Amino acid sequence: MDLSSALYLGVTFGMFVIFVMIVIRTYSKKRKDEGEVAKYRMLDDD
């Protein structure tokens, strides 16, 4: 494997790791509860 192939594989793997971290953060229970609070606060303002 030459340098460009290793670099391409590294960048691809890094992007996959970032994607997994975003999915975990988005669907975590704590973050979901915080998102619901903001929604209900906006509804109360009306």
Helices and strands as residue ranges (DSSP letters): H 3-26, H 29-45
